[in-house]
């Protein structure tokens, strides 16, 4: 049999952020084979592929790495060199490992619509990831992220490109639901092909480690908005295959790479699939269980980078939608998030809470969502009354389903951030990293006494490659304005929603365009930069600020 070919990847996923001695590299191949990562000085690893729905994948564990080094690597399938590609115009892919005390540089953003025009002008502007890749490839000494956080909408299952729509029409009748949207596993794989075969992004993801989490468009717009929304979807004949295939493909293409080698070794589903010629059925059962009960699967995870802790929160599949118990996170998930954020006080200098949906929104939008939630649960006329029916219709039409639309969860998150940032062992910063809303801004709470010792900030960055209509831009500006705040409070009073536990102000933005935020965290210092992609392969700095500075030592060294 001929040697396998590389269909997709490699993606450098996990690099140990503390010891710097191991990593994982994800690939998709065209047939069963042994996938090998081969680096200098004996670093590397190999594994057999596993099969899902006729596709072949491997997550290769890489060992033998030394802290504080940069190791070029290649990919071999059954011994045959398949990466780097022949005549590649990009530098070699590398694995860069940290040294203790190096700190970490974290770049993040969300919402990347992958499709590019065949020729001519890109209607949504230059892709921020493409632009970052071009800069790193052509300027080897440029500031490079140590990790890239992709905070949702890595693929758009419900907004397909013209090329994908033609491909779908060749498979099935586009007049039948779900029409031009993807409907099953093979069609999801097409989205990842389109996104990750982009030459610039393919090279970037091969050389910068990545952490990912889904948002709604990875499955469908407004995924899990409410119990009424979910009941309507489950009544269709096509939804079950859509959501199961979405969860299955997410597990394969995104979730596995978020996990450490130790977590993978302890994962019973991964172990079972590796032991089988075809893992489709156990993965499908798992997806069905996860869809039926949010407590059956955990998509959230924790990563530590030197003295920075990242807690990545699933705000889509973990929801409880019953109106009388509505929560952004199921109780077991909320308890896990709390445990991870508070574990080991004093062992980290910065806490990053990554959630695709912002914690702090423009005040008008926050109050509108809390007002809507109050009406939906029956504060005006009962849960079956006219106001509740109006509010449910509005919730689904206007995407009113952020943290503010789950008031008890919003308050619990606020309490957690307050507790995490307080006390003698408090970190220097608590940063909430978010995307979703197709613009960028910085917001900071005004705390009632006593305020936390840590600086707590909401950092929102979106999109990587998408657009927002001008009327919506104006709406976001109005949402921060004094009249917008007044209107929001009026809505909240009408719904008897009460006041949020903290007030907050916008301290940066809003910025519109395709952009990427970067946090540089070293010791107890934190520096933020927002860069926007411009034509000609330029990343233009729109904002740069110091969040905290390293405390100065006294002359006696104290």
DRENKOLZA-524840 format. One record per residue (C-alpha): residue in one letter; x, y, z. Coordinates in pm, 1 decimal. Layout:
- A;X;Y;Z
...
***
This chain:
- X;0.0;0.0;0.0
- X;123.6;349.3;-82.5
- X;225.8;576.6;202.4
- X;-39.5;806.5;344.1
- X;-81.6;1171.1;251.3
- X;-136.9;1464.5;483.7
- X;-492.6;1594.8;437.9
- X;-487.4;1864.1;705.2
- X;-243.8;2002.7;958.9
- X;-10.0;1981.4;1128.7
- X;-150.8;2183.8;1416.6
- X;77.1;2239.2;1713.3
- X;-173.8;2219.7;1996.9
- X;-45.7;2156.3;2348.2
- X;295.8;2274.4;2464.1
- X;358.4;2228.6;2835.6
- X;361.2;2579.9;2979.2
- X;539.9;2490.8;3303.8
- X;799.8;2218.3;3240.8
- X;838.2;2282.0;2866.5
- X;925.1;1918.0;2799.2
- X;630.1;1784.8;2595.6
- X;383.8;1882.2;2325.8
- X;113.4;1739.5;2097.5
- X;73.5;1779.6;1721.3
- X;-257.6;1706.5;1543.1
- X;-284.1;1578.2;1184.7
- X;-546.3;1437.9;949.2
- X;-431.1;1182.7;690.5
- X;-595.1;1021.1;390.1
- X;-563.9;662.0;517.9
- X;-456.4;458.1;823.5
- X;-86.4;500.3;894.8
- X;173.2;577.9;1158.5
- X;214.5;952.4;1205.3
- X;551.8;1070.8;1331.2
- X;682.1;1405.9;1450.6
- X;1058.6;1418.1;1412.7
- X;1260.3;1702.5;1562.4
- X;1623.3;1778.3;1633.8
- X;1822.5;1628.1;1921.3
- X;1599.2;1323.6;1952.4
- X;1276.2;1512.5;2020.1
- X;968.9;1359.0;1863.0
- X;705.0;1091.7;1884.6
- X;475.7;871.8;1679.7
- X;132.3;708.4;1698.0
- X;-114.2;519.7;1481.3
- X;-407.0;708.3;1336.5
- X;-762.4;653.4;1458.9
- X;-1071.3;653.4;1237.6
- X;-1394.1;854.5;1264.4
- X;-1658.4;843.1;987.8
- X;-1407.8;739.1;722.6
- X;-1149.2;1004.0;821.8
- X;-811.9;931.5;980.7
- X;-651.7;1138.5;1255.2
- X;-359.6;1137.0;1493.5
- X;-265.5;1344.8;1794.4
- X;105.8;1279.5;1819.7
- X;266.9;1315.3;2164.6
- X;608.1;1482.1;2137.6
- X;867.4;1419.7;2408.3
- X;1238.6;1488.2;2448.5
- X;1196.7;1865.9;2431.5
- X;1419.1;2093.0;2638.2
- X;1285.3;2400.1;2820.0
- X;1375.6;2732.2;2664.5
- X;1447.8;2593.0;2317.5
- X;1308.2;2621.7;1966.2
- X;1292.9;2289.4;1781.7
- X;1220.2;2264.5;1410.4
- X;1015.3;1956.6;1325.1
- X;887.7;1757.5;1030.2
- X;596.1;1517.5;982.1
- X;638.2;1166.8;842.3
- X;360.9;918.7;757.4
- X;480.2;558.5;751.9
- X;830.5;702.2;728.1
- X;758.3;927.1;427.2
- X;823.0;1299.8;465.7
- X;499.2;1498.1;414.1
- X;574.5;1823.5;602.8
- X;713.1;2076.8;532.0
- X;543.8;2085.7;193.5
- X;769.2;2083.8;-114.0
- X;871.6;2434.3;-221.8
- X;712.1;2588.5;87.9
- X;757.0;2965.0;108.5
- X;730.2;2956.0;486.7
- X;1003.3;2900.8;747.6
- X;1026.0;2558.0;914.6
- X;753.9;2478.4;1167.6
- X;893.2;2487.6;1519.6
- X;803.1;2396.6;1877.1
- X;915.1;2669.8;2114.6
- X;923.1;2571.2;2482.2
- X;926.7;2810.8;2778.9
- X;1180.1;2848.8;3055.4
- X;1067.8;2912.2;3413.4
- X;1026.1;3284.9;3468.9
- X;984.3;3365.2;3098.9
- X;622.4;3464.5;3139.9
- X;383.1;3418.2;2851.5
- X;250.6;3614.7;2554.2
- X;-115.8;3528.6;2487.4
- X;-290.4;3636.9;2166.2
- X;-667.0;3593.4;2141.0
- X;-970.4;3662.3;1926.0
- X;-1278.7;3496.8;1780.7
- X;-1514.6;3478.3;1484.7
- X;-1315.5;3381.2;1177.7
- X;-1514.5;3332.8;858.9
- X;-1263.9;3137.9;651.8
- X;-1386.8;3192.2;296.8
- X;-1178.9;3422.4;77.6
- X;-1286.6;3567.3;-258.3
- X;-1138.5;3383.9;-555.6
- X;-1014.9;3716.3;-694.6
- X;-1031.3;4081.4;-606.3
- X;-1148.4;4263.0;-295.5
- X;-1227.9;4077.9;28.2
- X;-1563.1;4223.0;143.6
- X;-1486.1;4169.0;512.1
- X;-1128.2;4294.8;496.6
- X;-793.2;4124.5;559.3
- X;-785.7;3821.0;788.7
- X;-607.9;3893.8;1119.4
- X;-461.0;3541.1;1137.9
- X;-338.3;3556.4;778.9
- X;-180.5;3892.4;854.4
- X;-15.3;3766.2;1173.4
- X;122.2;3465.7;984.0
- X;266.0;3687.4;710.0
- X;432.8;3909.1;967.0
- X;587.5;3620.1;1158.1
- X;703.3;3445.2;840.0
- X;867.9;3753.8;691.4
- X;1001.9;3905.8;1015.9
- X;1153.2;3622.2;1223.4
- X;1238.0;3864.8;1506.9
- X;881.2;3998.3;1533.9
- X;695.4;3961.2;1862.0
- X;547.0;3611.9;1851.8
- X;264.1;3473.6;2065.8
- X;346.4;3182.9;2293.7
- X;-12.2;3063.4;2261.3
- X;-312.6;3155.1;2048.4
- X;-657.8;3142.9;2210.2
- X;-940.3;3097.9;1958.2
- X;-1255.4;3192.0;2146.3
- X;-1530.2;3053.8;1928.2
- X;-1673.4;3046.3;1577.0
- X;-1367.6;2877.2;1433.0
- X;-1602.9;2753.3;1159.5
- X;-1943.8;2877.3;1043.8
- X;-2177.1;2582.0;1001.6
- X;-2471.5;2810.4;922.9
- X;-2304.6;3073.6;701.9
- X;-2128.1;2876.1;430.3
- X;-1922.7;3015.9;144.4
- X;-2026.3;3005.6;-220.8
- X;-1773.8;2727.4;-282.9
- X;-1911.1;2519.7;3.8
- X;-2269.1;2578.0;-108.2
- X;-2177.6;2441.7;-452.4
- X;-2010.7;2142.2;-286.9
- X;-2320.3;2079.9;-72.1
- X;-2550.1;2107.7;-375.6
- X;-2350.3;1833.4;-546.6
- X;-2415.9;1604.4;-245.1
- X;-2787.0;1666.7;-178.2
- X;-3082.1;1879.4;-278.6
- X;-3022.2;2230.4;-132.2
- X;-3399.6;2284.2;-113.5
- X;-3420.6;2028.4;168.9
- X;-3333.8;2140.4;525.3
- X;-3078.8;2233.4;639.6
- X;-3032.8;2373.4;288.4
- X;-2705.1;2557.6;239.5
- X;-2597.9;2489.6;598.1
- X;-2398.4;2182.4;695.3
- X;-2595.0;1884.4;821.7
- X;-2366.9;1590.8;901.1
- X;-2010.6;1492.5;985.3
- X;-1865.7;1485.1;634.7
- X;-1997.0;1835.3;574.9
- X;-1836.3;1964.8;893.9
- X;-1502.5;1826.9;774.1
- X;-1541.6;2045.2;465.0
- X;-1554.0;2354.5;690.2
- X;-1227.8;2261.8;861.1
- X;-1065.8;2190.9;524.4
- X;-1168.6;2534.5;402.8
- X;-1047.6;2705.9;719.9
- X;-723.4;2525.9;797.3
- X;-591.9;2466.7;445.3
- X;-549.4;2841.2;403.3
- X;-167.0;2845.9;349.6
- X;-91.5;3126.5;595.8
- X;-316.8;2990.7;868.9
- X;-192.7;2636.3;811.9
- X;165.6;2744.9;873.0
- X;71.0;2968.8;1168.0
- X;-114.7;2686.8;1346.2
- X;178.4;2452.8;1283.5
- X;416.1;2675.1;1475.7
- X;210.2;2865.5;1739.2
- X;31.5;2647.9;1999.2
- X;-344.3;2695.5;2014.0
- X;-626.9;2656.7;2265.0
- X;-984.8;2654.9;2133.2
- X;-1345.6;2662.4;2249.1
- X;-1666.4;2660.0;2047.1
- X;-1935.2;2924.6;2024.8
- X;-2272.1;2909.2;1853.3
- X;-2173.6;2923.1;1483.8
- X;-1950.9;2616.5;1527.8
- X;-2288.2;2437.4;1538.7
- X;-2564.2;2691.0;1458.7
- X;-2645.6;3055.6;1532.5
- X;-2792.7;3105.9;1882.9
- X;-2718.0;2746.9;1982.0
- X;-2896.0;2669.7;2312.1
- X;-3056.4;3012.2;2348.6
- X;-3349.1;2880.9;2553.1
- X;-3567.9;2579.2;2626.6
- X;-3822.0;2700.4;2370.7
- X;-3550.3;2736.2;2105.9
- X;-3420.9;2385.3;2177.1
- X;-3768.4;2229.6;2166.8
- X;-3831.3;2386.7;1826.2
- X;-3499.2;2255.9;1693.4
- X;-3557.0;1905.3;1827.0
- X;-3892.1;1898.3;1650.0
- X;-3718.3;1917.0;1310.7
- X;-3606.3;1598.3;1134.9
- X;-3253.0;1726.8;1066.9
- X;-3142.6;1878.5;1399.1
- X;-3027.5;1560.8;1575.7
- X;-2777.6;1472.0;1303.4
- X;-2664.0;1835.3;1288.8
- X;-2586.6;1868.8;1658.0
- X;-2434.6;1521.4;1702.8
- X;-2206.5;1573.9;1402.7
- X;-2115.5;1918.3;1533.3
- X;-2010.9;1779.7;1872.1
- X;-1828.9;1485.4;1715.2
- X;-1630.9;1705.3;1478.1
- X;-1553.5;1953.3;1757.4
- X;-1417.4;1670.0;1973.5
- X;-1189.0;1555.1;1692.2
- X;-1075.9;1884.0;1539.9
- X;-1066.1;2114.5;1841.7
- X;-1122.2;1956.2;2182.0
- X;-860.3;1679.2;2181.3
- X;-577.7;1923.0;2121.9
- X;-677.5;2130.0;2424.7
- X;-582.9;1843.8;2656.6
- X;-244.5;1754.6;2803.2
- X;-88.6;1412.6;2739.4
- X;-178.5;1313.9;3095.7
- X;-542.7;1416.6;3046.1
- X;-557.5;1226.7;2718.0
- X;-417.1;913.8;2884.1
- X;-688.1;934.8;3151.4
- X;-972.3;995.3;2903.2
- X;-1174.9;671.5;2868.7
- X;-1335.9;774.2;2538.4
- X;-1002.4;856.9;2375.9
- X;-853.8;532.2;2505.5
- X;-1147.9;333.0;2368.2
- X;-1132.5;498.0;2026.3
- X;-757.2;438.3;1996.3
- X;-815.4;68.6;2061.9
- X;-1073.8;26.6;1783.9
- X;-1049.1;3.3;1404.2
- X;-1334.5;255.5;1381.8
- X;-1430.4;487.3;1667.9
- X;-1738.0;641.6;1508.1
- X;-2002.4;468.4;1720.3
- X;-1854.1;535.2;2067.7
- X;-1794.4;898.6;1971.9
- X;-2152.4;928.5;1845.3
- X;-2285.7;781.4;2172.1
- X;-2076.9;1029.6;2367.6
- X;-2209.0;1320.4;2158.3
- X;-2567.3;1203.1;2213.7
- X;-2513.6;1185.4;2589.9
- X;-2347.7;1529.2;2592.6
- X;-2636.9;1680.1;2398.6
- X;-2897.5;1522.4;2626.7
- X;-2732.4;1617.1;2957.4
- X;-2472.1;1896.8;2994.5
- X;-2332.1;1724.1;3303.3
- X;-2222.3;1421.4;3096.0
- X;-1937.2;1602.0;2917.4
- X;-1688.5;1871.3;3013.3
- X;-1562.4;2089.0;2730.3
- X;-1409.0;2345.6;2968.7
- X;-1044.4;2301.3;3063.6
- X;-754.5;2457.7;3249.9
- X;-401.9;2535.7;3132.2
- X;-108.2;2682.2;3326.9
- X;165.0;2887.3;3159.9
- X;452.1;2968.8;3394.0
- X;268.6;3174.9;3662.2
- X;-38.7;3245.9;3450.1
- X;-352.5;3032.5;3479.7
- X;-607.0;2996.4;3200.6
- X;-956.3;2866.0;3276.2
- X;-1143.0;2816.1;2946.8
- X;-1520.3;2802.7;2999.1
- X;-1777.5;2636.7;2774.5
- X;-2073.6;2877.2;2758.9
- X;-2276.8;2682.8;2499.6
- X;-2313.2;2312.0;2570.2
- X;-2299.9;2345.2;2951.4
- X;-2621.4;2549.2;2978.9
- X;-2928.5;2459.5;3182.5
- X;-3224.9;2590.1;2982.9
- X;-3527.2;2517.2;3204.6
- X;-3672.9;2859.1;3282.7
- X;-3706.3;2782.9;3654.3
- X;-3340.5;2674.9;3679.1
- X;-3183.5;2869.4;3391.8
- X;-2803.4;2884.2;3416.1
- X;-2509.4;2945.0;3187.4
- X;-2331.0;2650.9;3352.0
- X;-2472.1;2330.5;3496.5
- X;-2406.6;2307.6;3871.8
- X;-2123.5;2055.0;3833.8
- X;-1962.0;2271.5;3566.1
- X;-1992.0;2587.0;3777.2
- X;-1832.7;2405.7;4072.1
- X;-1545.7;2286.5;3851.4
- X;-1480.7;2638.8;3718.1
- X;-1476.2;2775.7;4069.8
- X;-1236.8;2505.2;4188.5
- X;-993.0;2569.4;3901.6
- X;-996.7;2946.0;3943.6
- X;-932.4;2932.5;4318.6
- X;-701.1;2628.2;4343.2
- X;-350.5;2693.1;4470.3
- X;-377.1;3053.6;4591.9
- X;-47.5;3234.4;4548.8
- X;74.7;2993.7;4280.4
- X;-14.9;3221.6;3988.7
- X;28.8;3593.3;3919.1
- X;-240.7;3626.5;3652.7
- X;-578.6;3457.3;3610.1
- X;-727.2;3443.9;3260.3
- X;-1095.0;3349.0;3250.6
- X;-1173.5;3280.2;2885.0
- X;-1540.2;3276.1;2787.8
- X;-1658.4;3325.9;2432.3
- X;-1939.2;3553.9;2559.4
- X;-1840.9;3877.5;2737.9
- X;-1906.2;3916.9;3108.4
- X;-1933.8;4297.3;3082.3
- X;-2136.9;4421.7;2785.5
- X;-2238.7;4776.9;2692.9
- X;-2473.0;4868.4;2983.3
- X;-2780.6;4909.5;2764.1
- X;-2734.8;4559.3;2620.8
- X;-2671.4;4411.5;2966.3
- X;-2989.2;4567.5;3106.1
- X;-3191.8;4470.5;2798.3
- X;-3086.1;4107.6;2842.2
- X;-3159.9;4100.4;3216.4
- X;-3499.6;4268.9;3149.1
- X;-3573.2;4009.4;2881.0
- X;-3475.1;3723.4;3114.1
- X;-3706.0;3858.8;3384.5
- X;-3999.2;3875.9;3144.3
- X;-3931.5;3524.2;3013.0
- X;-3944.9;3380.0;3364.5
- X;-4277.5;3556.0;3426.2
- X;-4202.8;3872.1;3624.9
- X;-4478.6;4047.1;3427.2
- X;-4793.7;3839.5;3389.5
- X;-4652.8;3494.1;3468.8
- X;-4444.1;3245.6;3262.5
- X;-4728.6;3182.4;3014.9
- X;-4842.9;3541.4;2982.6
- X;-4830.3;3787.7;2695.9
- X;-4508.4;3952.5;2817.0
- X;-4330.8;3617.2;2848.0
- X;-4431.2;3517.2;2494.1
- X;-4318.5;3854.8;2359.6
- X;-3986.7;3827.6;2545.1
- X;-3911.4;3475.0;2419.9
- X;-3969.7;3586.0;2061.8
- X;-3743.9;3887.4;2116.1
- X;-3475.8;3675.4;2287.2
- X;-3444.7;3451.4;1983.6
- X;-3462.3;3729.8;1726.0
- X;-3216.9;3965.1;1898.7
- X;-2961.4;3712.0;2032.4
- X;-3026.1;3805.6;2395.7
- X;-2834.0;3514.8;2547.3
- X;-2506.6;3640.5;2695.0
- X;-2410.4;3616.6;3063.9
- X;-2656.8;3896.1;3146.6
- X;-2940.1;3679.1;3012.9
- X;-2857.6;3422.9;3285.5
- X;-2874.9;3656.9;3588.8
- X;-2786.6;3406.2;3858.6
- X;-2486.3;3285.4;3657.3
- X;-2375.3;3642.6;3590.7
- X;-2386.6;3717.8;3961.6
- X;-2200.6;3395.2;4045.5
- X;-1926.9;3478.2;3793.6
- X;-1895.9;3828.6;3938.5
- X;-1858.7;3683.9;4288.5
- X;-1598.3;3436.2;4166.6
- X;-1390.9;3706.7;3995.9
- X;-1413.5;3918.6;4310.1
- X;-1299.5;3630.9;4531.4
- X;-1021.7;3525.8;4294.8
- X;-887.3;3881.7;4292.0
- X;-902.8;3938.0;4668.4
- X;-685.7;3854.0;4967.2
- X;-314.4;3847.6;5043.7
- X;-242.1;3585.8;4775.1
- X;-441.0;3761.2;4502.6
- X;-295.3;3765.7;4151.9
- X;-193.3;4094.8;3993.3
- X;-467.1;4070.4;3730.5
- X;-790.5;3884.5;3666.3
- X;-865.4;3917.7;3293.7
- X;-1189.8;3799.8;3133.9
- X;-1111.4;3723.2;2767.8
- X;-1406.8;3716.1;2527.3
- X;-1514.7;3750.3;2166.2
- X;-1850.8;3700.1;1989.7
- X;-1967.1;4061.9;1947.8
- X;-1763.9;4157.3;1636.3
- X;-1579.8;4449.0;1792.1
- X;-1317.8;4506.7;2058.9
- X;-1323.1;4701.5;2384.2
- X;-1182.6;4717.6;2736.5
- X;-1422.8;4748.6;3030.1
- X;-1347.3;4772.6;3402.0
- X;-1579.8;4737.2;3701.8
- X;-1631.3;4999.8;3970.4
- X;-1631.2;4796.1;4288.3
- X;-1814.2;4867.2;4611.2
- X;-1576.5;4870.1;4907.8
- X;-1369.3;4671.5;4962.1
- X;-1243.9;4637.1;4606.9
- X;-1025.9;4340.1;4503.2
- X;-649.1;4370.0;4522.7
- X;-616.6;4242.3;4163.6
- X;-694.4;4458.6;3862.5
- X;-1004.5;4300.2;3707.6
- X;-1071.6;4376.8;3339.8
- X;-1299.2;4261.1;3059.0
- X;-1099.0;4227.2;2736.0
- X;-1315.7;4162.7;2430.8
- X;-1164.9;4103.8;2086.6
- X;-1364.4;4009.1;1777.2
- X;-1367.7;3941.2;1485.7
- X;-1057.7;3780.1;1339.0
- X;-1221.1;3784.5;994.7
- X;-1579.8;3899.4;968.8
- X;-1783.6;4218.4;955.1
- X;-2053.4;4409.4;1137.6
- X;-2321.5;4629.9;977.6
- X;-2295.5;5005.0;1035.3
- X;-2630.9;5028.1;1220.6
- X;-2507.8;4766.0;1470.2
- X;-2186.6;4964.4;1519.3
- X;-2392.8;5269.9;1604.7
- X;-2598.3;5057.1;1842.0
- X;-2287.4;4947.5;2031.5
- X;-2172.6;5311.1;2062.8
- X;-2517.9;5407.5;2192.8
- X;-2511.0;5117.7;2439.1
- X;-2221.4;5282.8;2625.8
- X;-2366.6;5634.7;2615.5
- X;-2545.2;5818.8;2896.8
- X;-2883.9;5800.2;2717.5
- X;-2821.5;5430.3;2650.9
- X;-2753.1;5367.6;3020.0
- X;-3072.6;5556.6;3112.7
- X;-3278.8;5349.3;2868.0
- X;-3125.7;5029.0;3001.3
- X;-3212.2;5114.5;3360.1
- X;-3569.3;5194.0;3253.7
- X;-3599.8;4850.0;3094.2
- X;-3456.1;4681.0;3402.5
- X;-3703.9;4862.0;3627.9
- X;-3990.6;4753.2;3404.3
- X;-3881.3;4391.6;3430.8
- X;-3808.9;4417.8;3805.0
- X;-3464.6;4286.6;3721.0
- X;-3274.3;4467.0;3994.5
- X;-2932.2;4626.9;3965.1
- X;-2617.6;4431.7;3874.6
- X;-2371.8;4369.0;4160.1
- X;-2112.1;4601.9;4005.0
- X;-2112.6;4905.2;3777.0
- X;-1856.1;4931.1;3498.6
- X;-1705.6;5170.2;3247.1
- X;-1559.2;5132.8;2901.7
- X;-1190.5;5226.5;2926.8
- X;-1095.4;5145.1;2568.3
- X;-1274.1;5122.1;2233.9
- X;-1500.5;5029.8;2078.4
- X;-1275.6;4932.6;1788.2
- X;-1417.1;4780.6;1470.5
- X;-1232.8;4570.1;1212.6
- X;-1043.5;4240.5;1193.6
- X;-818.4;4237.8;1497.6
- X;-621.6;4047.7;1759.1
- X;-546.0;4129.0;2122.6
- X;-221.8;4026.3;2289.7
- X;-144.6;4007.8;2661.5
- X;221.5;3999.6;2764.4
- X;244.1;3862.3;3118.9
- X;577.1;3850.5;3296.6
- X;615.4;3839.0;3673.2
- X;332.0;4056.7;3803.1
- X;341.1;4290.5;3506.4
- X;73.3;4283.7;3235.9
- X;78.0;4470.6;2905.8
- X;-208.1;4476.2;2653.6
- X;-190.3;4549.5;2281.2
- X;-468.2;4556.9;2022.1
- X;-360.2;4518.0;1660.2
- X;-576.4;4544.4;1352.4
- X;-518.2;4380.5;1015.2
- X;-476.2;4619.7;726.2
- X;-422.1;4561.6;357.4
- X;-67.8;4496.1;250.7
- X;-7.5;4243.4;528.1
- X;19.2;4505.6;802.2
- X;-77.9;4471.6;1167.2
- X;-142.3;4822.9;1297.6
- X;-136.3;4887.7;1673.6
- X;-458.3;5066.3;1774.2
- X;-405.1;5056.2;2149.3
- X;-127.6;4964.2;2386.6
- X;-145.2;4996.8;2762.0
- X;4.9;4869.4;3085.2
- X;-244.3;4692.6;3308.7
- X;-1.2;4632.0;3595.4
- X;368.8;4686.4;3651.9
- X;621.1;4466.3;3827.9
- X;660.1;4599.4;4185.0
- X;986.9;4781.0;4232.4
- X;1225.7;4633.6;4485.9
- X;1344.2;4846.4;4774.4
- X;1718.5;4910.2;4810.5
- X;1751.9;4626.5;5063.3
- X;1592.8;4385.1;4813.3
- X;1260.6;4351.2;4994.7
***
